[in-house]
Amino acid sequence: MSEETHDAAIRGPVAIRAAVFVSGVVGWMLTITFCFCLSDLDAIIASPTGLPAAQIFLNAGGRAGGTTMLFFVILVQFFTGCSAMLANARMAYAFARDDAFPFSSFWSRINSLTHTPVNAVWLVVFFCTCLNLIGMGSTQTIVSIFNVTAPALDLSYIAVVVAHIVYAHRVQFIEGPYTLGRWGRPVNAVAITWVVFISTILFFPTTRPVTPENMNYAVCVAAFIALFSLTWWCVGARKKYTGPRTKDLLDAVPSEDPEEGFDRIHDFAA
């Protein structure tokens, strides 16, 4: 995701830390606000709207104010979905470009008119549309898919950390300019411990006694994804995937650094 960022070794980690800090502060403020606006918790959970958050808006701002606040929530969700699909399309293209996808040559194809990976974008759009259709047909199935997103995202974060620890003595690791130094190991240990703990909790059912109706089937979805990924890796990807293939592309594409362009103009004027 940082391939097109100038000075990515510095700006990438800074952006990640800033996003975590801002999201934490704003999320804490939102949680406190919701707690102050709670009146009857049982009545809010059993809201006829089916959305406890919407009922809180209605109780706090009335019909007009609650509808306005809910509109902005829906608007934020729409742009969040667009941002998520954009990130997903970029990752889909990157994996296809590196021969890590089935039919990678097709998904990594660049449109000659728009100079964008249109096939990878439509792959993501089609996949997301199919997920929404599943939600229309079976609420339990789509909830299971949604429940796996949080632990899957967290596990993907620590996968890199675990790989770095496991292969630290086999592969030479060159630290970048942005590093935690001696705090790296304890921070990594805390991160791994927390993610393993919270991911295990998120796979548990939320109510007891556990029945087929209230069972959390997220673990089944996670197992299917893991099985499919491992099967594809053993069958085809391990024979072709060698890591990110960005160096050849960077060598082929002329630089568009604005500072370099300014230097050319200065030299021409001189």
Helices and strands as residue ranges (DSSP letters): H 8-37, H 41-45, H 52-97, H 104-107, H 118-137, H 139-147, H 149-166, G 181-183, H 184-202, H 218-232, I 233-237, H 238-240, H 247-252, H 258-269
